[in-house]
């Protein structure tokens, strides 16, 4: 059985999400950065960083990008986040790209990780989120599309 076959996983992929503007962070996102950006008690959080300015459009992986520090991952877990998305190929920062420290905090909980989320045209705020992954048998990860819609006022 894949993770997508579990009834609660569908609820994680659909629902209200907060986009946090972290474009002022220059190295890696810390717990203090998340709190300063307005992290509250949302179940779904998308992290807009300087990566949105072009890192996903590169044809080769850059040497530097903005990732999430383990202390920030621990705060996300403490706050009850069920899904975190980021605008790069990995949620781990360059210094942790081979040790996967952030993944090791989030995955066992489990907190779903959405990577390569295009947030270039998205402002900070609350949105309705739908992530539609391709169902792959026997896989713990899959490509998919993330869709945001401003909630009705």
DSSP file (Angstrom, degrees, kcal/mol; ACC not computed):
  #  RESIDUE AA STRUCTURE BP1 BP2  ACC     N-H-->O    O-->H-N    N-H-->O    O-->H-N    TCO  KAPPA ALPHA  PHI   PSI    X-CA   Y-CA   Z-CA
    1    1 A X              0   0    0      0, 0.0     2,-0.1     0, 0.0   136,-0.0   0.000 360.0 360.0 360.0 131.1    0.0    0.0    0.0
    2    2 A X    >   -     0   0    0      1,-0.1     3,-1.4   136,-0.0     4,-0.4  -0.431 360.0-105.7 -85.0 165.7    1.4    3.4   -0.9
    3    3 A X  G >  S+     0   0    0    136,-0.5     3,-1.3     1,-0.3     6,-0.3   0.830 120.0  62.0 -58.2 -32.3    1.1    6.5    1.3
    4    4 A X  G 3  S+     0   0    0      1,-0.3    -1,-0.3     5,-0.1     6,-0.2   0.695  93.1  63.8 -70.7 -17.6   -1.5    7.8   -1.1
    5    5 A X  G <  S+     0   0    0     -3,-1.4     2,-0.4     4,-0.1    -1,-0.3   0.637  81.0  96.4 -78.3 -13.7   -3.8    4.9   -0.3
    6    6 A X  S X> S-     0   0    0     -3,-1.3     3,-1.5    -4,-0.4     4,-0.8  -0.655  77.5-136.6 -79.4 127.9   -4.0    6.0    3.3
    7    7 A X  H >> S+     0   0    0     -2,-0.4     4,-0.9     1,-0.3     3,-0.5   0.828 100.6  55.7 -55.6 -37.3   -7.2    8.1    3.7
    8    8 A X  H 3> S+     0   0    0      1,-0.2     4,-1.1     2,-0.2    -1,-0.3   0.741  95.3  67.4 -71.4 -20.7   -5.6   10.8    5.8
    9    9 A X  H <> S+     0   0    0     -3,-1.5     4,-1.5    -6,-0.3     3,-0.3   0.881  95.4  55.3 -66.4 -37.1   -3.0   11.5    3.1
   10   10 A X  H <X S+     0   0    0     -4,-0.8     4,-0.9    -3,-0.5     3,-0.3   0.914 105.2  53.4 -61.4 -41.3   -5.7   12.9    0.8
   11   11 A X  H  < S+     0   0    0     -4,-0.9    -1,-0.2     1,-0.2    -2,-0.2   0.794 105.6  54.5 -62.9 -28.7   -6.7   15.3    3.5
   12   12 A X  H  < S+     0   0    0     -4,-1.1    -1,-0.2    -3,-0.3    -2,-0.2   0.857 108.1  48.7 -71.0 -35.7   -3.1   16.5    3.7
   13   13 A X  H  < S+     0   0    0     -4,-1.5   118,-2.2    -3,-0.3     2,-0.4   0.583 110.7  54.3 -84.0 -11.1   -2.9   17.3    0.0
   14   14 A X  E  < S+A  130   0A   0     -4,-0.9     2,-0.3   116,-0.2   116,-0.2  -0.987  83.9  51.8-128.1 128.8   -6.1   19.3   -0.1
   15   15 A X  E    S-A  129   0A   0    114,-2.6   114,-3.0    -2,-0.4     2,-0.1  -0.900  84.7 -19.1 146.0-171.5   -7.1   22.3    2.0
   16   16 A X  E     -A  128   0A   0     -2,-0.3    28,-0.4   112,-0.2     2,-0.3  -0.420  56.2-178.2 -70.9 138.6   -6.1   25.7    3.3
   17   17 A X  E     -A  127   0A   0    110,-2.8   110,-2.9    -2,-0.1     2,-0.5  -0.983  20.7-137.5-137.4 148.0   -2.4   26.6    3.1
   18   18 A X  E     -Ab 126  45A   0     26,-2.2    28,-2.7    -2,-0.3     2,-0.6  -0.922  11.6-149.1-106.6 129.4   -0.4   29.6    4.2
   19   19 A X  E     -Ab 125  46A   0    106,-3.3   106,-1.7    -2,-0.5     2,-0.5  -0.867  14.6-156.2 -93.0 124.2    2.3   30.9    1.9
   20   20 A X  E     - b   0  47A   0     26,-2.9    28,-2.6    -2,-0.6     2,-0.9  -0.883  12.3-133.8-102.9 131.4    5.1   32.5    4.0
   21   21 A X  E     + b   0  48A   0     -2,-0.5     3,-0.2    16,-0.3    28,-0.2  -0.756  38.6 156.7 -86.2 108.4    7.3   35.1    2.3
   22   22 A X    >   +     0   0    0     26,-3.2     3,-1.8    -2,-0.9    28,-0.4  -0.049  29.3 122.7-118.3  27.6   10.9   34.2    3.2
   23   23 A X  T 3   +     0   0    0     26,-0.3    -1,-0.1     1,-0.3    26,-0.1   0.634  67.7  64.2 -68.4 -12.5   12.6   36.0    0.3
   24   24 A X  T 3  S+     0   0    0     -3,-0.2     2,-0.4    25,-0.0    -1,-0.3   0.529  78.2 102.9 -85.8  -6.2   14.7   38.0    2.7
   25   25 A X    <   -     0   0    0     -3,-1.8    25,-0.4     1,-0.1     4,-0.1  -0.639  49.2-173.5 -80.7 131.2   16.5   34.9    4.0
   26   26 A X  S    S+     0   0    0     -2,-0.4    -1,-0.1     2,-0.2     3,-0.1   0.672  71.5  12.5-100.4 -19.5   20.0   34.6    2.5
   27   27 A X  S    S-     0   0    0      1,-0.3    40,-0.7    40,-0.1     2,-0.3   0.604 119.7 -21.6-121.7 -84.3   21.2   31.2    3.7
   28   28 A X  E     -f   67   0B   0     38,-0.2     2,-0.4    65,-0.1    -1,-0.3  -0.978  65.2-103.3-135.5 152.0   18.8   28.7    5.2
   29   29 A X  E     -f   68   0B   0     38,-3.4    40,-3.0    -2,-0.3    43,-0.4  -0.574  40.4-167.8 -76.6 125.3   15.4   29.1    6.9
   30   30 A X     >  -     0   0    0     -2,-0.4     4,-2.0    38,-0.2     5,-0.1  -0.561  38.1-101.9-104.7 172.1   15.6   28.9   10.7
   31   31 A X  H  > S+     0   0    0      1,-0.2     4,-2.2     2,-0.2     5,-0.2   0.897 124.6  54.3 -59.2 -40.8   12.8   28.5   13.2
   32   32 A X  H  > S+     0   0    0      1,-0.2     4,-2.4     2,-0.2    -1,-0.2   0.881 105.7  52.8 -62.5 -37.8   13.2   32.2   14.0
   33   33 A X  H  > S+     0   0    0      2,-0.2     4,-1.8     1,-0.2    -1,-0.2   0.913 108.3  50.3 -63.4 -42.6   12.7   33.0   10.3
   34   34 A X  H  X>S+     0   0    0     -4,-2.0     5,-2.3     1,-0.2     4,-0.5   0.921 112.2  46.7 -62.0 -44.3    9.5   31.0   10.2
   35   35 A X  H ><5S+     0   0    0     -4,-2.2     3,-1.1     1,-0.2    -1,-0.2   0.905 111.3  51.2 -65.7 -40.6    8.1   32.8   13.3
   36   36 A X  H 3<5S+     0   0    0     -4,-2.4    -1,-0.2     1,-0.2    -2,-0.2   0.819 107.0  55.4 -65.3 -29.9    9.1   36.2   11.9
   37   37 A X  H 3<5S-     0   0    0     -4,-1.8   -16,-0.3    -5,-0.2    -1,-0.2   0.561 127.7 -96.4 -81.0  -8.4    7.3   35.4    8.6
   38   38 A X  T <<5 +     0   0    0     -3,-1.1    -3,-0.2    -4,-0.5    -2,-0.1   0.680  54.9 175.1 105.7  19.7    4.0   34.6   10.5
   39   39 A X      < +     0   0    0     -5,-2.3    -1,-0.2     1,-0.1     2,-0.0  -0.385  12.7 158.6 -57.9 130.1    4.0   30.8   11.0
   40   40 A X        -     0   0    0     -2,-0.1    -1,-0.1    39,-0.0    -2,-0.0   0.165  60.4 -53.1-121.0-119.5    0.9   30.1   13.2
   41   41 A X  S    S+     0   0    0     39,-0.1    -2,-0.1    -2,-0.0     2,-0.0  -0.047  77.9 144.8-121.3  32.1   -0.9   26.7   13.5
   42   42 A X        -     0   0    0      1,-0.1     3,-0.1    39,-0.0   -25,-0.1  -0.352  45.9-145.5 -68.4 149.6   -1.6   25.9    9.8
   43   43 A X  S    S+     0   0    0    -27,-0.2    39,-3.2     1,-0.2    40,-2.0   0.711  88.4  44.7 -84.4 -22.6   -1.5   22.3    8.7
   44   44 A X  E     + c   0  83A   0    -28,-0.4   -26,-2.2    38,-0.2     2,-0.4  -0.988  67.8 177.8-128.2 128.6   -0.1   23.2    5.3
   45   45 A X  E     -bc  18  84A   0     38,-2.3    40,-2.6    -2,-0.4     2,-0.4  -0.996  12.0-162.7-134.6 132.2    2.7   25.7    4.8
   46   46 A X  E     -bc  19  85A   0    -28,-2.7   -26,-2.9    -2,-0.4     2,-0.7  -0.960  14.2-145.4-114.7 133.2    4.4   26.8    1.5
   47   47 A X  E     -bc  20  86A   0     38,-2.9    40,-0.9    -2,-0.4     2,-0.6  -0.862   8.0-163.2-106.4 109.7    7.8   28.6    1.7
   48   48 A X  E     +b   21   0A   0    -28,-2.6   -26,-3.2    -2,-0.7     2,-0.2  -0.825  25.1 162.4 -92.3 120.2    8.5   31.3   -0.9
   49   49 A X    >   -     0   0    0     -2,-0.6     3,-1.6   -28,-0.2   -26,-0.3  -0.569  59.0 -80.5-124.3-174.7   12.2   32.0   -1.0
   50   50 A X  G >  S+     0   0    0    -28,-0.4     3,-1.7   -25,-0.4     5,-0.3   0.690 117.6  79.7 -63.3 -17.2   14.7   33.7   -3.2
   51   51 A X  G >>>S+     0   0    0      1,-0.3     3,-1.9     2,-0.2     4,-1.5   0.834  79.7  67.9 -57.5 -31.1   14.7   30.4   -5.1
   52   52 A X  G <45S+     0   0    0     -3,-1.6    -1,-0.3     1,-0.3    -2,-0.2   0.713  83.8  73.2 -63.5 -19.3   11.4   31.6   -6.7
   53   53 A X  G <45S-     0   0    0     -3,-1.7    -1,-0.3    -4,-0.2    -2,-0.2   0.522 132.1 -50.9 -75.9  -3.6   13.5   34.2   -8.6
   54   54 A X  T X>5S+     0   0    0     -3,-1.9     3,-1.4    -4,-0.1     4,-0.6   0.406 100.0 112.6 157.9 -11.1   14.9   31.7  -10.9
   55   55 A X  G ><5S+     0   0    0     -4,-1.5     3,-0.9    -5,-0.3     7,-0.2   0.848  85.8  52.1 -59.6 -34.4   16.5   28.6   -9.3
   56   56 A X  G 34<S+     0   0    0     -5,-0.8    -1,-0.3     1,-0.2    -4,-0.1   0.685 104.9  57.0 -74.7 -15.7   13.8   26.3  -10.7
   57   57 A X  G <4 S+     0   0    0     -3,-1.4    -1,-0.2     3,-0.0    -2,-0.2   0.535  83.2 108.7 -91.2  -6.4   14.3   27.6  -14.2
   58   58 A X    <<  -     0   0    0     -3,-0.9     3,-0.0    -4,-0.6     4,-0.0  -0.357  64.5-144.8 -67.7 148.3   18.1   26.7  -14.2
   59   59 A X  S    S+     0   0    0      1,-0.1     2,-0.3     2,-0.1    -1,-0.1   0.669  86.6  41.5 -87.4 -17.3   19.1   23.8  -16.4
   60   60 A X  S    S-     0   0    0      0, 0.0     2,-0.3     0, 0.0    -1,-0.1  -0.952  99.0 -96.9-127.2 150.4   21.8   22.7  -13.9
   61   61 A X        -     0   0    0     -2,-0.3    -5,-0.1     1,-0.1    -2,-0.1  -0.471  45.1-129.7 -64.5 124.2   21.5   22.5  -10.1
   62   62 A X        -     0   0    0     -2,-0.3    -1,-0.1    -7,-0.2     3,-0.0  -0.259   9.8-123.2 -71.4 163.9   23.1   25.7   -8.6
   63   63 A X  S    S+     0   0    0      1,-0.1     2,-0.4     0, 0.0    -1,-0.1   0.787  95.1  41.5 -75.3 -28.0   25.7   25.6   -5.9
   64   64 A X        +     0   0    0     30,-0.0     2,-0.3    29,-0.0    -2,-0.1  -0.944  63.3 142.9-125.5 142.7   23.6   27.8   -3.6
   65   65 A X        -     0   0    0     -2,-0.4     2,-0.6   -38,-0.1    29,-0.5  -0.948  50.0 -92.4-160.8 172.4   19.9   27.9   -2.8
   66   66 A X        +     0   0    0     -2,-0.3     2,-0.2    27,-0.1   -38,-0.2  -0.849  49.5 163.9 -98.6 125.2   17.7   28.5    0.2
   67   67 A X  E     -f   28   0B   0    -40,-0.7   -38,-3.4    -2,-0.6     2,-0.5  -0.598  39.2 -87.9-125.6-170.9   16.7   25.4    2.2
   68   68 A X  E     -fg  29  92B   0     23,-3.2    25,-0.5   -40,-0.2    34,-0.2  -0.898  32.8-135.4-110.3 127.1   15.2   24.6    5.6
   69   69 A X    >>  -     0   0    0    -40,-3.0     4,-2.0    -2,-0.5     3,-0.7  -0.426  26.9-112.1 -74.2 153.1   17.4   24.2    8.7
   70   70 A X  H 3> S+     0   0    0      1,-0.2     4,-2.5     2,-0.2     5,-0.2   0.837 117.0  57.9 -56.3 -34.6   16.6   21.3   11.1
   71   71 A X  H 3> S+     0   0    0      1,-0.2     4,-1.7     2,-0.2    -1,-0.2   0.862 106.7  49.0 -66.7 -32.0   15.5   23.6   13.8
   72   72 A X  H <> S+     0   0    0     -3,-0.7     4,-2.3   -43,-0.4    -1,-0.2   0.894 109.8  51.4 -69.8 -40.2   12.9   25.1   11.5
   73   73 A X  H  X S+     0   0    0     -4,-2.0     4,-2.1     1,-0.2    -2,-0.2   0.904 108.6  51.8 -62.0 -40.6   11.8   21.5   10.6
   74   74 A X  H  X S+     0   0    0     -4,-2.5     4,-2.6     1,-0.2    -1,-0.2   0.886 108.5  50.8 -63.5 -38.6   11.4   20.8   14.3
   75   75 A X  H  X S+     0   0    0     -4,-1.7     4,-2.3     2,-0.2    -2,-0.2   0.910 107.7  53.0 -64.8 -41.5    9.3   23.9   14.7
   76   76 A X  H  <>S+     0   0    0     -4,-2.3     5,-2.4     1,-0.2     4,-0.4   0.915 111.2  46.8 -58.8 -42.9    7.0   22.8   11.8
   77   77 A X  H ><5S+     0   0    0     -4,-2.1     3,-1.5     1,-0.2    -2,-0.2   0.932 110.9  51.6 -64.2 -46.1    6.6   19.4   13.5
   78   78 A X  H 3<5S+     0   0    0     -4,-2.6    -1,-0.2     1,-0.3    -2,-0.2   0.855 108.2  52.6 -59.2 -35.8    5.8   21.1   16.9
   79   79 A X  T 3<5S-     0   0    0     -4,-2.3    -1,-0.3    -5,-0.1    -2,-0.2   0.504 118.6-110.9 -81.5  -3.4    3.2   23.3   15.3
   80   80 A X  T < 5 +     0   0    0     -3,-1.5    -3,-0.2    -4,-0.4     2,-0.1   0.690  52.9 170.3  85.5  18.6    1.4   20.3   13.8
   81   81 A X      < -     0   0    0     -5,-2.4    -1,-0.2    -6,-0.2   -38,-0.2  -0.443  14.8-176.2 -64.2 133.4    2.3   21.0   10.1
   82   82 A X        +     0   0    0    -39,-3.2    30,-2.9     1,-0.3     2,-0.3   0.628  70.0  27.7-103.7 -21.1    1.3   18.1    7.9
   83   83 A X  E     -cd  44 112A   0    -40,-2.0   -38,-2.3    28,-0.2     2,-0.4  -0.991  60.5-176.6-144.6 132.7    2.6   19.4    4.6
   84   84 A X  E     -cd  45 113A   0     28,-2.5    30,-2.6    -2,-0.3     2,-0.3  -0.999   8.4-168.3-129.3 133.8    5.4   21.8    3.8
   85   85 A X  E     -cd  46 114A   0    -40,-2.6   -38,-2.9    -2,-0.4     2,-0.3  -0.893   3.0-173.2-120.6 152.0    6.3   23.0    0.3
   86   86 A X  E     -c   47   0A   0     28,-2.4    31,-2.3    -2,-0.3     2,-0.6  -0.963  32.7-118.5-142.2 157.9    9.3   24.8   -1.0
   87   87 A X  S    S+     0   0    0    -40,-0.9     2,-0.3    -2,-0.3   -31,-0.2  -0.272  85.0  68.6 -94.3  46.1   10.3   26.4   -4.3
   88   88 A X  S    S-     0   0    0     -2,-0.6    28,-2.4   -33,-0.1    29,-0.2  -0.941  93.2 -94.9-152.1 174.2   13.4   24.3   -5.0
   89   89 A X  S    S+     0   0    0     -2,-0.3     2,-0.3    26,-0.2    26,-0.1   0.718 108.3  20.6 -66.4 -23.9   14.5   20.7   -5.9
   90   90 A X        -     0   0    0      2,-0.1    -1,-0.1     1,-0.1    26,-0.1  -0.991  62.2-140.4-145.1 150.8   15.0   19.8   -2.2
   91   91 A X  S    S+     0   0    0     -2,-0.3   -23,-3.2   -24,-0.1     2,-0.1   0.704  82.1  91.1 -81.9 -21.1   13.9   21.2    1.1
   92   92 A X  B    S-g   68   0B   0    -25,-0.2    -2,-0.1     1,-0.1   -23,-0.1  -0.475  81.9-118.5 -74.1 146.0   17.4   20.6    2.6
   93   93 A X    >   -     0   0    0    -25,-0.5     3,-2.0    -2,-0.1     4,-0.2  -0.344  32.3 -98.3 -78.7 165.7   19.9   23.5    2.4
   94   94 A X  G >  S+     0   0    0    -29,-0.5     3,-1.2     1,-0.3     4,-0.2   0.851 123.2  56.4 -55.2 -37.6   23.2   23.1    0.4
   95   95 A X  G 3  S+     0   0    0      1,-0.2    -1,-0.3     2,-0.1     3,-0.1   0.662 116.2  37.3 -69.9 -13.4   25.2   22.3    3.5
   96   96 A X  G <> S+     0   0    0     -3,-2.0     4,-2.3     1,-0.1     5,-0.4   0.172  80.3 114.2-120.0  15.3   22.9   19.4    4.3
   97   97 A X  T <4 S+     0   0    0     -3,-1.2    -2,-0.1     1,-0.2    -1,-0.1   0.702  86.7  34.8 -65.6 -20.7   22.2   18.2    0.7
   98   98 A X  T  4 S+     0   0    0     -4,-0.2    -1,-0.2    -3,-0.1    -2,-0.1   0.572 119.2  48.3-108.2 -12.4   24.0   14.9    1.4
   99   99 A X  T  4 S-     0   0    0     -3,-0.4    -2,-0.2    -4,-0.0     5,-0.1   0.653  86.6-148.6-100.2 -19.2   23.0   14.3    5.0
  100  100 A X     X  +     0   0    0     -4,-2.3     4,-2.5    -7,-0.2     5,-0.2   0.819  34.0 161.5  58.2  36.2   19.3   15.0    4.5
  101  101 A X  H  > S+     0   0    0     -5,-0.4     4,-0.9     1,-0.2     5,-0.1   0.877  72.0  46.6 -56.2 -42.3   19.0   16.4    8.1
  102  102 A X  H >> S+     0   0    0      1,-0.2     4,-2.2     2,-0.2     3,-0.7   0.920 111.5  50.6 -70.0 -42.8   15.7   18.2    7.4
  103  103 A X  H 3> S+     0   0    0      1,-0.2     4,-2.9     2,-0.2     5,-0.3   0.900 106.6  56.9 -57.3 -40.0   14.1   15.2    5.6
  104  104 A X  H 3< S+     0   0    0     -4,-2.5     4,-0.4     1,-0.2    -1,-0.2   0.738 109.4  45.2 -68.2 -22.3   15.1   13.1    8.6
  105  105 A X  H << S+     0   0    0     -4,-0.9     4,-0.3    -3,-0.7    -1,-0.2   0.892 122.0  35.5 -80.3 -44.8   13.2   15.4   10.9
  106  106 A X  H >X>S+     0   0    0     -4,-2.2     5,-1.9     1,-0.1     3,-1.0   0.904 107.9  59.1 -80.8 -44.3   10.1   15.7    8.7
  107  107 A X  T 3<5S+     0   0    0     -4,-2.9     3,-0.4     1,-0.2    -1,-0.1   0.855  99.4  53.7 -64.0 -40.6    9.6   12.3    7.1
  108  108 A X  T 345S+     0   0    0     -4,-0.4    -1,-0.2    -5,-0.3    -2,-0.1   0.738 112.1  46.0 -66.7 -18.3    9.3   10.0   10.2
  109  109 A X  T <45S-     0   0    0     -3,-1.0    -1,-0.2    -4,-0.3    -2,-0.2   0.911 121.1-115.9 -64.7 -49.6    6.4   12.1   11.6
  110  110 A X  T  <5 +     0   0    0     -4,-0.5     2,-0.5    -3,-0.4    -3,-0.2   0.569  54.5 166.4 -95.4 142.9    5.3   12.1    8.7
  111  111 A X      < -     0   0    0     -5,-1.9   -28,-0.2   -28,-0.0     2,-0.2  -0.984  36.5-127.6-109.3 123.5    5.2   15.6    7.3
  112  112 A X  E     -d   83   0A   0    -30,-2.9   -28,-2.5    -2,-0.5     2,-0.5  -0.485  21.2-148.9 -70.5 140.2    4.6   15.5    3.5
  113  113 A X  E     -d   84   0A   0    -30,-0.2     2,-0.6    -2,-0.2   -28,-0.2  -0.955  10.1-166.8-115.9 125.6    7.2   17.5    1.6
  114  114 A X  E     -d   85   0A   0    -30,-2.6   -28,-2.4    -2,-0.5     3,-0.3  -0.955  14.6-174.5-111.1 116.3    6.3   19.2   -1.7
  115  115 A X        +     0   0    0     -2,-0.6   -26,-0.2   -30,-0.2   -28,-0.2  -0.731  59.4  32.2-109.5 159.2    9.4   20.3   -3.6
  116  116 A X  S    S+     0   0    0    -28,-2.4     2,-0.6   -30,-0.4   -29,-0.2   0.823  72.2 166.4  66.3  34.3    9.6   22.4   -6.8
  117  117 A X        -     0   0    0    -31,-2.3     2,-0.9    -3,-0.3    -1,-0.2  -0.722  35.7-132.8 -82.1 121.1    6.5   24.4   -6.0
  118  118 A X        +     0   0    0     -2,-0.6     3,-0.2     1,-0.2   -70,-0.1  -0.645  40.6 158.3 -79.4 106.7    6.4   27.4   -8.4
  119  119 A X    >   +     0   0    0     -2,-0.9     3,-1.6     1,-0.1    -1,-0.2   0.136  31.3 117.9-114.6  17.5    5.6   30.4   -6.1
  120  120 A X  T 3  S+     0   0    0      1,-0.3    -1,-0.1   -68,-0.1    -2,-0.0   0.867  85.8  33.0 -53.9 -42.2    7.0   33.2   -8.4
  121  121 A X  T 3  S+     0   0    0     -3,-0.2     2,-0.5     2,-0.1    -1,-0.3   0.177  99.2 103.6-102.5  16.0    3.6   34.9   -8.8
  122  122 A X    <   -     0   0    0     -3,-1.6     2,-0.2     3,-0.0     3,-0.1  -0.867  55.9-151.1-108.9 129.1    2.2   34.1   -5.4
  123  123 A X        -     0   0    0     -2,-0.5  -104,-0.2     1,-0.1    -2,-0.1  -0.551  36.6 -86.7 -88.3 159.4    2.0   36.6   -2.5
  124  124 A X  S    S+     0   0    0     -2,-0.2     2,-0.3  -106,-0.1  -104,-0.2  -0.343  82.5  82.9 -60.2 146.0    2.2   35.7    1.1
  125  125 A X  E    S-A   19   0A   0   -106,-1.7  -106,-3.3    -3,-0.1     2,-0.4  -0.930  79.6 -49.6 149.4-171.1   -1.2   34.8    2.5
  126  126 A X  E     +A   18   0A   0     -2,-0.3    25,-0.6  -108,-0.2     2,-0.3  -0.833  54.0 167.2-103.4 135.3   -3.8   32.0    2.9
  127  127 A X  E     -AE  17 150A   0   -110,-2.9  -110,-2.8    -2,-0.4     2,-0.5  -0.885  42.0-104.2-137.0 164.0   -5.0   30.0   -0.1
  128  128 A X  E     -AE  16 149A   0     21,-3.5    21,-2.0    -2,-0.3     2,-0.4  -0.859  45.2-158.6 -87.8 130.3   -6.9   26.9   -1.0
  129  129 A X  E     +AE  15 148A   0   -114,-3.0  -114,-2.6    -2,-0.5     2,-0.4  -0.904  19.6 179.5-117.2 138.9   -4.3   24.3   -2.0
  130  130 A X  E     -AE  14 147A   0     17,-2.1    17,-2.7    -2,-0.4     2,-0.5  -0.966   5.6-170.4-134.9 121.6   -4.7   21.1   -4.1
  131  131 A X  E     - E   0 146A   0   -118,-2.2     2,-0.7    -2,-0.4    15,-0.2  -0.963   4.3-168.7-111.0 123.3   -1.7   18.9   -4.7
  132  132 A X  E     - E   0 145A   0     13,-3.0    13,-1.6    -2,-0.5     2,-0.1  -0.839   9.5-170.0-116.8  92.5   -2.4   16.2   -7.3
  133  133 A X  E     - E   0 144A   0     -2,-0.7     2,-0.5    11,-0.3    11,-0.3  -0.431  29.2-110.1 -81.1 155.9    0.4   13.6   -7.4
  134  134 A X        -     0   0    0      9,-3.2     2,-0.7    -2,-0.1    -1,-0.1  -0.733  38.3-121.8 -77.7 128.4    0.8   10.9  -10.0
  135  135 A X        -     0   0    0     -2,-0.5     2,-0.5     7,-0.1     7,-0.1  -0.649  33.8-175.9 -79.8 116.2    0.1    7.6   -8.2
  136  136 A X    >   -     0   0    0     -2,-0.7     3,-1.6     3,-0.2     2,-0.1  -0.960  26.2-121.8-116.2 122.0    3.2    5.4   -8.5
  137  137 A X  T 3  S+     0   0    0     -2,-0.5     3,-0.1     1,-0.3    -2,-0.0  -0.382  92.7   5.4 -63.9 131.2    3.0    1.8   -7.1
  138  138 A X  T 3  S+     0   0    0      1,-0.2     2,-0.4    -2,-0.1    -1,-0.3   0.635 102.0 122.0  75.1  14.7    5.6    1.1   -4.4
  139  139 A X    <   -     0   0    0     -3,-1.6  -136,-0.5     1,-0.1    -1,-0.2  -0.870  52.7-158.6-114.2 144.3    6.9    4.7   -4.3
  140  140 A X  S    S+     0   0    0     -2,-0.4     2,-0.3  -138,-0.1    -1,-0.1   0.458  83.9  38.6 -93.7  -1.8    7.2    7.0   -1.4
  141  141 A X        +     0   0    0     -5,-0.1     2,-0.3  -138,-0.0    -5,-0.1  -0.967  62.6 175.4-143.9 158.2    7.4   10.0   -3.7
  142  142 A X        -     0   0    0     -2,-0.3     2,-0.1    -7,-0.1    -7,-0.1  -0.984  32.6-106.6-160.0 149.9    5.8   11.1   -7.0
  143  143 A X        +     0   0    0     -2,-0.3    -9,-3.2   -10,-0.1     2,-0.3  -0.416  51.7 144.6 -72.3 158.8    5.7   14.1   -9.3
  144  144 A X  E     -E  133   0A   0    -11,-0.3     2,-0.4    -2,-0.1   -11,-0.3  -0.978  44.4 -88.7-174.1-177.8    2.5   16.1   -9.3
  145  145 A X  E     -E  132   0A   0    -13,-1.6   -13,-3.0    -2,-0.3     2,-0.5  -0.904  23.2-151.8-114.4 141.9    1.0   19.5   -9.7
  146  146 A X  E     -E  131   0A   0     -2,-0.4     2,-0.4   -15,-0.2   -15,-0.2  -0.950  15.4-169.5-111.3 130.6    0.3   22.1   -6.9
  147  147 A X  E     -E  130   0A   0    -17,-2.7   -17,-2.1    -2,-0.5     2,-0.4  -0.975   2.9-166.8-125.1 131.8   -2.6   24.4   -7.4
  148  148 A X  E     +E  129   0A   0     -2,-0.4     2,-0.4   -19,-0.2   -19,-0.2  -0.919   6.0 179.9-117.7 144.0   -3.4   27.5   -5.4
  149  149 A X  E     -E  128   0A   0    -21,-2.0   -21,-3.5    -2,-0.4     2,-0.2  -0.992  33.2-116.6-140.8 133.7   -6.6   29.5   -5.3
  150  150 A X  E     -E  127   0A   0     -2,-0.4   -23,-0.2   -23,-0.2     3,-0.1  -0.514  43.3-111.1 -65.5 132.1   -7.4   32.6   -3.3
  151  151 A X        -     0   0    0    -25,-0.6    -1,-0.1    -2,-0.2     2,-0.1  -0.292  37.7 -92.1 -66.2 151.3  -10.3   31.7   -1.0
  152  152 A X              0   0    0      1,-0.2    -1,-0.1    -3,-0.1    -3,-0.0  -0.379 360.0 360.0 -62.3 137.2  -13.6   33.3   -1.6
  153  153 A X              0   0    0     -3,-0.1    -1,-0.2    -2,-0.1    -2,-0.1   0.474 360.0 360.0 -77.9 360.0  -14.0   36.5    0.5
